[in-house]
Amino acid sequence: MEGDALEPNGHPDLVHIGRILRERMDRTLDAEMEAARAAARRSRSVRDLLLTAEDRRDRVEVTTTDGSTQVGVITAVGVDHLEISCDGRVRLILLSQVVGIEVDR
């Protein structure tokens, strides 16, 4: 066993297992980072769509996670929410709750 690489506790299998676990962890971290980048691209594009609709004063239909639909004109878009106005009433909707947007141009 003189030529074998040993972990501090002297068990040769731990070298191989440690290598496998590090590779799995690296792959998992890479996948998590890619998922975070994709989510950032999606949320950025949704926010950009909302900002454009606000600038144009387009009428929108926003569907949220609870299945409700709000129709009106976007009056403001924040970092994490939007304001939609219809018939003099303003509603706040969290961007994390938006599942669909339809824009009438």
Phi, psi and omega per residue, in radians:
M1 nan 0.144 -3.086
E2 -1.138 -0.586 -3.093
G3 -1.468 -0.234 -3.100
D4 -1.358 2.473 3.058
A5 -1.368 2.301 -3.113
L6 -2.087 2.508 2.984
E7 -1.267 2.923 -3.120
P8 -0.962 -0.542 3.138
N9 -1.503 -0.010 3.021
G10 1.516 0.215 -3.121
H11 -1.761 2.030 -3.046
P12 -1.173 -0.470 -3.141
D13 -1.168 -0.443 -3.096
L14 -1.158 -0.494 3.102
V15 -1.093 -0.862 -3.129
H16 -1.141 -0.806 -3.139
I17 -1.091 -0.744 3.113
G18 -1.058 -0.718 3.121
R19 -1.108 -0.779 3.124
I20 -1.082 -0.790 -3.128
L21 -1.127 -0.686 3.092
R22 -1.111 -0.731 3.114
E23 -1.114 -0.737 3.107
R24 -1.111 -0.736 3.130
M25 -1.104 -0.736 3.111
D26 -1.078 -0.761 3.115
R27 -1.121 -0.706 3.120
T28 -1.118 -0.776 3.121
L29 -1.103 -0.719 3.091
D30 -1.064 -0.763 3.135
A31 -1.135 -0.708 3.116
E32 -1.126 -0.722 3.124
M33 -1.146 -0.705 3.108
E34 -1.138 -0.706 3.102
A35 -1.110 -0.693 3.105
A36 -1.149 -0.712 3.100
R37 -1.114 -0.735 3.130
A38 -1.126 -0.722 3.112
A39 -1.121 -0.690 3.109
A40 -1.125 -0.706 3.105
R41 -1.113 -0.739 3.139
R42 -1.128 -0.836 -3.104
S43 -1.167 -0.611 3.118
R44 -1.157 -0.694 -3.120
S45 -1.253 -0.624 3.073
V46 -1.133 -0.785 3.126
R47 -1.095 -0.720 3.104
D48 -1.065 -0.727 3.097
L49 -1.064 -0.768 3.132
L50 -1.128 -0.710 3.111
L51 -1.109 -0.710 3.107
T52 -1.117 -0.770 3.116
A53 -1.097 -0.654 3.093
E54 -1.115 -0.825 -3.130
D55 -1.051 -0.678 -3.101
R56 -1.465 -0.166 -3.065
R57 1.054 0.598 3.104
D58 -1.205 2.585 3.012
R59 -1.422 2.323 -3.091
V60 -2.220 2.733 3.003
E61 -2.122 2.027 -3.076
V62 -1.931 2.162 3.086
T63 -1.798 2.362 -3.090
T64 -1.949 3.006 -3.051
T65 -1.065 -0.433 3.124
D66 -1.486 0.049 3.096
G67 1.577 -0.078 3.134
S68 -1.363 2.749 -3.141
T69 -2.202 2.297 3.088
Q70 -2.006 2.298 -3.138
V71 -2.094 2.341 3.108
G72 2.928 -2.769 3.139
V73 -1.955 2.323 3.123
I74 -1.268 2.172 3.140
T75 -1.790 -0.316 3.104
A76 -2.834 2.585 3.043
V77 -2.247 2.071 3.106
G78 -1.727 -3.008 3.119
V79 -1.142 -0.658 -3.063
D80 -2.221 0.131 -3.107
H81 -2.649 2.963 2.999
L82 -2.370 2.727 3.049
E83 -1.969 2.315 3.119
I84 -2.185 2.321 -3.072
S85 -1.991 2.335 3.077
C86 -2.591 2.205 3.124
D87 0.938 0.712 3.093
G88 1.388 -0.024 3.110
R89 -1.814 2.373 3.122
V90 -1.916 2.291 3.092
R91 -2.055 2.469 3.053
L92 -1.759 2.336 3.125
I93 -2.264 2.227 3.069
L94 -1.232 2.367 3.132
L95 -1.060 -0.543 3.132
S96 -1.187 -0.257 -3.141
Q97 -1.668 -0.133 -3.092
V98 -1.386 2.194 3.085
V99 -2.025 -0.244 3.130
G100 -2.772 2.545 3.119
I101 -2.403 2.270 3.027
E102 -2.125 2.228 -3.086
V103 -1.934 2.208 3.027
D104 -1.657 2.086 -3.123
R105 -1.894 nan nan
